[in-house]
Amino acid sequence: MSIIKQDQRRLDNIANMYWKTSGEMREMWRKKWYELIKVIASKLEREGKDYESQRFTTNSRKIH
């Protein structure tokens, strides 16, 4: 299973629990969902920067 599918499944599971609960438990699931979104976003941002740095460092063409 790809990492994206795993992350999506985790988000879906948290969202399902959010809609099945109420009160303090619902608030807890809401916080967990946003925390996981932040983790996923930072992971994607790091991967994007790694990709860009690889792309720029492997370019050996001369600019005229």
Buried (B, 14 or more C-beta within 10 A) or exposed (E): EEEEEEBEEBBEBBEEBBEEBEEEEBEBBBEBBEEBEEEBEEEEEEEEEEEEEEEEEEEEEEEE
